[in-house]
């Protein structure tokens, strides 16, 4: 299963006290004020809720499209390999844009980045709708869309992850991330079902999932625009330069350049081992949805039922959100290894052709641990990075764990082209078991401890 998704109190370089700095809605109040004792509840944090609604709409759109694109390509080419190629090309676009996206997020206003990328993704999706309705949709057009959508996902993803951290105080960050898991898993729950239900039997109905997706991008764009006109929304408090640096000096030169995030991750044994394991699991799970779709297709399961099965399986993520605090009583390395072991067992059992309800139950089980893993990654990586490098740390993590995704989706497509879908699923389970066995020998994972929570 794929697992990919900090607020800071900035100290002025001129020596002024924090109480003299203007407060942004949802930011940490100045020390010594009554508000410092009781931060604004998240439900009343207008900027956080606006960001959450916009990002939720965008995520729903992507989840719907993730079902609609494979179904459309299978209808056009009747080739699982071509469906895998689309996902691989999209992943390549994300990887190419990954590190530059982190640099952009550290240097420029993140709301503006979200506005531009969501407008671009809406335009690309609208072009697919027009091509589909007019009969001009072809594999080259879809592959071009895959590249642009992959680039947009990388740029928008890094910016929006850091935007969340700029609108909530650090003591509420885990709570905000847990609420954000509702967005991620709610979209994964409803998106495939909506995508399967909207995908009809003729060209006009085939376009409906993509219209839904474009609307989601436009809602996210509108949310980012609203954040700009809210009180405190004209500046991003997370954009800081190291103390003592002249304002004209580029932030990248002052803080390690584009590769600073890579060095942060690879320079610490625990982060390196955890990143390697997540990279491996993501590679294996990249094409899993395609394999499941083909398995269920071979069992004569309808498109709406396929979407429903995938969506109900994702309900495990919603059920797993309240388990975050409980699971985090385990050492982080033990938690990561345990979730990956369950993943291997689920992959093997998915090869048994017991129909859509069987698939839904297995996916529900494995998704229970995903919210805890996502928060684990945030605590171990993002919160530990220097504030001026967090954009590059996020981008480095997304890039590294995504390196194997193109090979994973393309490999799944080739396996499905030449082998029965059940055999392909067993190969995925066996390959992941080998990687898990290797990572289990890394002592740093077993000995890993939770870092202290940041105080600023």
Secondary structure, DSSP 8 states (H G I E B T S, - for coil): ------------TT---GGGS---TTS---TTSGGGTS---GGG-HHHHHHHHHHHHHHHHHHHHHHHHHHHHHHHH--HHHHHHHHHHHHHHHHHHHHHHHHHHHHS-HHHHHHHHHHHHHHHHHHHHHHHHHT---HHHHHHHHHHHHHHHHHHHHHHHHHHHHSS-GGGHHHHHHHHHHHHHHHHHHHHHHHHHH--SSHHHHTHHHHHHHHHHHHHHHHHHHHHHSTT-SS-TT----TT--TTS-HHHHTT-TTHHHHHHHTSHHHHHHHHHHHHHHHHHTTHHHHHHHHHHHTT--HHHHHHHHHHHHHHHHHHHTTHHHHTTS-HHHHHHHHHHHHHHHHHHHTS---HHHHHHHHHHHHTTHHHHHHHHHHHTGGGS-GGGHHHHHHHHHHHHTTTHHHHHHHHHHHHHHS-HHHHHHHHHHHHHHHHHHHTT-HHHHH---------
